[in-house]
Amino acid sequence: MVTELPDGLQQLACWQQGILTRSQVIGSGLTRDAIQARLARRSWQRLYPGIYATFSGQLPRSASLWAAVLRAGPEAMLSYSTAAEVSGLQDEQSQLIHVTVPVGRHVSRVPGLVVHRSRLASLERHPVLTPPQTRIEATVLDLAGSAIRLDDAYGWLTRALGRRLTSPARLRAALDQRARLRWRLDLAEALSADFEGLHSVLEVRYLRDVERPHALPRGIRQARARDAGHTEYRDVLYAEYDVAVELDGRSAHPDDTRWRDIHRDNAAAAAGILTLRYGWLDIRQRPCQVAAEVARALSSRGYHSSRPCLPGCLVPAA
């Protein structure tokens, strides 16, 4: 038990969720025989070579993560989906435990442990959080850079920003440190000032594929509105022209959500605001058609500067 340990080692074990290394134990004055005795009577468990749980029974997730970091050695830290798990960026538990170590560090293969190497390890390690883990900005860029699809890469950015775990400025600064990263130019664009305030991948796509290439006016993102004492938000509001665009990435509406959307649209109509509503397939597969409809709505309210993105585009020339 932890309480059987010398004071200094007891405090360290509590800090590390009951996990200790062989060197930590021996450095505190205990002998290898003392370790073997505890293992023999099963009050301790050997998790990896030289890594011990100072308790019996099931291993909590926090202890498993500490064991993985200690197994990877000095300067190791949780990263990728495991860092996302502990930071609140990802809700589900990662199946494999991901750790990052400095370039040049050799870590022998361990089942269930994925080891990454980084030249920026010392800069991207969070200075306070435990278990040791990458800063949230590094975690976001690791996951975005390893995404198979650009939409998934965007998703990590918008999730981190939507959950207020970081800011565009901090993500831009972290991206500046990485000369080589998959989707780098796209991510840099998504973190530009034009994209600030966007809360979802669908909003990014609307700005990138609908609004900007067709010279639509810049809408207000997440525009606040009051209705019957309640605060509501419109995804995109062209306030000067009383036109709103609502974006919905869900494949289907639960009944309560559908009625909430209807109520919001009715309230907007009562206030003189024309609402257009689009889903994922509309924005992804028919951006020019969406732009043409929005342009017609804006034109009816006095905006006449839209233009086609390419020859054959459905948006009429101003």
C-alpha angles and dihedrals in degrees: 000000000000091000090062091065130092111271097256093047091044091056091048091050091051090049091051095046093255096311122127136173125229091246091052092051096046091042089059092057103265118127133231087250089058089053092048091049092055091047091048093054089043096236085122130041129213107226100171131353104295094003120105139183108218092214139055129240132041119356116237117227092248090056092048090054093049090049091053093050092048091047090055090056138228117352092014118140140180112263146166114019093353092056087045089055096053094041096053094248091114124038099201127069115256113246094219125037111241121203132175125213132180118277110272095033114125117213118180116234115276124184111248093016123104115196122203125186125215136182087209096053095118092050097043099048112106108243097218117016121099139249087041107265143163119272113264091251091055090046092053093048093045091055095040092049092051094047116119094214130042090231089059090049090052088047093063091052095048093044093052092047094042091053090047093236092136142350135250090249093055092046091049090051091050091047090052088062092058114072092175120046132133111254089013097146093045092048091048089053091048089053094049121113090259091064098046113121096031112133105189145029088251091058090050091051092047092054094042101041105024115023106036103038091049096048094242114163117268108266127213110254119224091358111196120233134175123223124174091337094311127113115231132178128219115209095222124005125187091198097181090058100034092238123135130190119204119198123202123183095183117110092219139010123239108227095252091051092047091054091046089054091048090051091050092049091048091050090050091049090050087055090052096257119138110218125205117189126202136178135210097276092049093056096038101043105022108032094143092051090049090048091050092053093046090046091053091050091049092045090056087056096047108276113126106162102091118121140186116269094217138356108291094028114144093231109098119232114257 
